[in-house]
Amino acid sequence: MGGLLSTLVFLPGILGLTLFAVPSSQEKRVPWIALVFSLGIFVLSLGILWGWDHSQAGMQFVEQVAWIPAFGIEYHVGIDGISLWLVLLTTFLTPLVILASVVSIQKSLRFYYFLFLALETTMLGTFMALDVFLFYLFWELMLFPMLLIIGIWGGPRRVYAAVKFFLYTLVGSLLMLVGIFVLVILYKDQFGYYSTNLLELYQLSIPGGLSFFDVQSLLFLAFIFAFAIKVPVFPLHTWLPDAHVEAPTGGSVILAGVLLKMGTYAMLRFALPLFPQAAGLFAPVLIGLGVIGIIYGACVAMVQPDLKKLVAYSSVSHLGYCIVGIFVLNVTGMSGSLYQMLGHGISTSALFTLVGFLYERTHSRDITSYGGLSKAMPFLVMMFMVITLSSIGLPTTHGFIGEFLVLFGAYELSGWLALLAGLGVVLGAVYMLWMFRRVCFGPLKLSMPKLLDLSVREWWVITPYVILVFVMGMGSPFFMKYMEPSLQALLSLMQAKVAGL
Amino acid sequence: MSQLAFIRSTALTGVDALNLLPVVLLLLGGLFLIGFELMIDNQRSSHLEGVKRMISVFFFLNSALASSVLFFVLNLDLSLFGGMLSISAFTHMGTLLVSLVGLGTVLIETPFHTEPSHSGEYYALLFFAVSGMALMIHANDLVLLFVALELMSLAIYVLISSKQDRPIFAEGSLKYFLLGAFASGFLLMGIALIYGAYGTSNFTEILEAQATLHPALFSLGVILVCVGLFFKFGLVPFHMYIPDAYQAAPSQITQFMAVGIKVAIFLSGLRVILTVFNHDPMMLHALLYPVVVLSVLVANFLAIKQQNVKRMLAYSSIAHAGYLSVGLLALTFPVSAVRTDAVAAIVTYVGAYGLATLGLFALLVVLEQVSGNDQLEFDHFKGFAKQFPGLAALFLILFISMSGLPVSAGFVGKYLVFLNAVKAGEVVMTVIAIIGSMVALYYYFRIPVNAYLWEASPEVPFAREKITWTWPIGVAVVCALLSLILGVLPQAWIEFSSRAIFQGI
């Protein structure tokens, strides 16, 4: 199984480049070619599951090649329980996104599908990089395809939204670069040689983490700032609504489904194990911001007239759960957070897809122009119902597992915290169900054009989401048994480092 | 020493002459072209444009080749002409870089004369400027440094005045000349004071001297030399002439100034700092620190308001001088290993910056020729990617390298310089420089954003032109490819830079 991860990382981009070789006469076939490529990548990624070693809590499928020996930089990739499902989520979503974009994207097809495949390369690289330099590379690179996707095929304010997203995220990650420098030099001082190997950097014990302005805390802040913009953590979330609304459907799906998770993944992979004392010190702040995000996101979502903006703010709210789950610093909370990440990737992606379907039919995202869709499109509404309920967190859907575990983990810390966070569940139900009622029930608005129910292609797009909703809801032990050893190892590492000092 | 001994010491051996070959080739090239131009009459002068170009390329290429061979093969540390000139791997690397800059300038230029061109003189001036740069890097004595600096500057004063059809161009070139003359005056006064303090202007002798009898003279001399050098670097607040001068010059000369002067001044400045200023590094640190902070912040903020592409690139070059100076700060650090790494980092950064600048100006030259408009603005690039997808991709790659984003040579350069700065304890400075880089992202990405994300407006200047394969585009492609390749596989290049050292760091 050597080379599997590198193949997964680079193959999408390479295959995407071949799309440019398709002649203009055959341009209509480009989406289908891209679909075949991405399905192939997905099947390949299932090979990771097949070759998984359950006794190993650390990195698997590791590939390590010296790259810039002068600075100890290596090409180092690996996967563990934390990144496994995120990688699979990425390879799972990409074909669905490609299939969903077939009708709505009409210009520069080759470039569009190339960008999605290139994006897949950078996303997979970010999840699998075990070298800090390599991670930084992929982290920055992923912004370019997204900038172009939003900026070229997006809505009326696409340039503003795309540039805002691009600059905001880029500025955040520049501070992380300084953090990386300091980290590398601290390692050199302590161990005598340059290394950007993350696993070796884990061994570094950095003084501080006891007050807000010592070395470890400042490093922690430098890293967290970059990740917090990505998640996004309140109050650094202002790029999100614009980016989601203006992006084409495929862009929104991948942005919500995968890109946001990179922030929380990076927190688990970098901020926590590298700076455990500082993480403990800042945990209350971040939990507080997470709770604010949950409640604020839900409240603002409630008053949105635009369907896409509502879903965007619901993302802010759901990811608040992920933040809370991470920073309660216990296995329950973290598994809940990871599960919520995966679940959010499914449900919000499905929501954006469905909104995209509606938009293709009516060219309106205004909730007030909708009504009584259940009369015209029963099947679509049925799917919509399932996804809405999973987003709210109904038992037997994945949302329940994620939110429940996070609340449980929060309760281990403080009962009041669980109560506050639990408000989010209630508020979530309020805005989602209210939106659903306004859009799907009630009288059919006469201003609606002739509405067709789901086409065959759309069935193929939405059904995998729905299946996964139930599989993840009722079969959670299957997913958990991959995640838990690695999360446990992460916490043990953190505790050992804190105790060691 | 006695007169005979001095004469003997200045005699050249065969090996010495070999080591001087690159510089000699550059000077010969200049002299040959002037002679050539004198011997042919006006009419044939225009016909022989291509021949003159080829001759220039020949000499630059050979100089570059000679210096690279010397760098790899003949790794000696010599000092010639009574200690005034030094030869080392560092000087060979420097000569290689400036020869390549000269080569690039010749390759990307498109003729801007219409009347009998006398372009032989133009090429000769290029050669003299490059020889001046090379001699600056070779200089082991303040006086030689000054003479070489003047050689370079005088040639450039003339080169940037080539366009005279509008008052704005005369203004820019005159500003450059006057301020440059002022700066040289400061520099010379400072050199005189340092000579007064130490009794010698030779780098090695000053380095080895015990403390001076006249510390006040030395301090004043350092300050004045620094002022002169900062003018030439283009650091804030000595930068006022740069935007006008860069805008006034023909684009290939702007590129020549932006890269060549930086290479020459930074590499020779490196040596000055490590030898002459070695007696009081803290004073240099104190002088340099506020200037660098100002350069990195002010230049980037001023660049945001620019609408003209060349002015934007001028301000960005001030900012890059600031980033390079962050590397210079590391040279005042007491640990020798840090200083060696700092030298390597600066050389790497200069290489990356040179590649990106050369590529960008090559593209600008082409677009200016095609549109007939030499004051290109950002709005002209709206919808550019639809018309010229290849060129737009080149712009994207080159701007990624300029802004120091990953998978580009610019990132490797920035990584090295900032890593060294942090090693030397300059964390706050690095954070400030990074903040400057953040601001810079906005204006660097204006062209790619306009090109890709906006629709073309009806009056777009290049909409109906077809651009054919010309040398400038080839140069731009090579620069973009190299920026990408060196961004992904920088190991070999970092090793070369680390070898560009000299004794006594």
Chai-1 contact restraints between the chains, C-beta under 6 A:
chainA,res_idxA,chainB,res_idxB,connection_type,confidence,min_distance_angstrom,max_distance_angstrom,comment,restraint_id
A,I68,B,P490,contact,1.0,0.0,6.0,A-B,restraint_1
A,I68,B,Q491,contact,1.0,0.0,6.0,A-B,restraint_2
A,A70,B,I494,contact,1.0,0.0,6.0,A-B,restraint_3
A,L137,B,P406,contact,1.0,0.0,6.0,A-B,restraint_4
A,L137,B,V407,contact,1.0,0.0,6.0,A-B,restraint_5
A,E140,B,L405,contact,1.0,0.0,6.0,A-B,restraint_6
A,E140,B,P406,contact,1.0,0.0,6.0,A-B,restraint_7
A,L148,B,Y452,contact,1.0,0.0,6.0,A-B,restraint_8
A,G151,B,L453,contact,1.0,0.0,6.0,A-B,restraint_9
A,V159,B,L453,contact,1.0,0.0,6.0,A-B,restraint_10
A,V163,B,V449,contact,1.0,0.0,6.0,A-B,restraint_11
A,L170,B,L441,contact,1.0,0.0,6.0,A-B,restraint_12
A,V171,B,M438,contact,1.0,0.0,6.0,A-B,restraint_13
A,L174,B,I434,contact,1.0,0.0,6.0,A-B,restraint_14
A,L174,B,M438,contact,1.0,0.0,6.0,A-B,restraint_15
A,V178,B,T430,contact,1.0,0.0,6.0,A-B,restraint_16
A,V178,B,V431,contact,1.0,0.0,6.0,A-B,restraint_17
A,V178,B,I434,contact,1.0,0.0,6.0,A-B,restraint_18
A,F181,B,F418,contact,1.0,0.0,6.0,A-B,restraint_19
A,F181,B,L419,contact,1.0,0.0,6.0,A-B,restraint_20
A,F181,B,V422,contact,1.0,0.0,6.0,A-B,restraint_21
A,V182,B,V422,contact,1.0,0.0,6.0,A-B,restraint_22
A,I185,B,V422,contact,1.0,0.0,6.0,A-B,restraint_23
A,I185,B,K423,contact,1.0,0.0,6.0,A-B,restraint_24
